[in-house]
Amino acid sequence: EWHRIVAWRKLAEICGEYLKKGSRVYIEGQLQTRSWEGQDGVKRYTTEIVARNMQMLDSKATGGQPPTSQEPPPPSPSEKAEGEDDLPF
């Protein structure tokens, strides 16, 4: 489900720079309902979230930015480290 989000000032700049359609975000804000009259004379309504706080939930790799560095994963506890057979205990 998609929601209309409105952001202002610095938050709008950050959203414009780092988010794209489909980005996963956590938004805190307030609901606002607006109405207008369409060209056909019918009154229309929309409800938006006016954002005051936003957290990006996508990882950098899925957010369109390449990862800066990748470290190899630590060995699992079941894997033996080199020289482990030489330990006296």
Residue pairs with C-beta under 8 A, 6 or more apart in sequence:
3 27
3 48
3 49
4 46
4 47
4 48
4 49
5 15
5 27
5 29
5 48
5 49
5 51
6 32
6 48
6 49
6 50
6 51
7 15
7 50
7 51
7 54
8 50
11 51
11 52
11 53
11 54
14 54
15 51
15 54
18 56
18 63
19 25
19 56
20 64
23 56
23 58
23 63
24 56
24 57
24 58
25 54
25 55
25 56
25 57
26 54
26 55
26 57
27 49
27 51
27 53
27 54
28 51
28 52
28 53
28 54
29 49
29 50
29 51
29 52
29 53
30 49
30 50
30 52
31 47
31 48
31 49
31 50
32 47
32 48
32 49
32 50
33 45
33 46
33 47
33 48
34 45
34 46
34 48
35 43
35 44
35 45
35 46
36 43
36 44
37 43
37 44
38 44
56 63
60 66
60 67
60 68
61 67
75 81
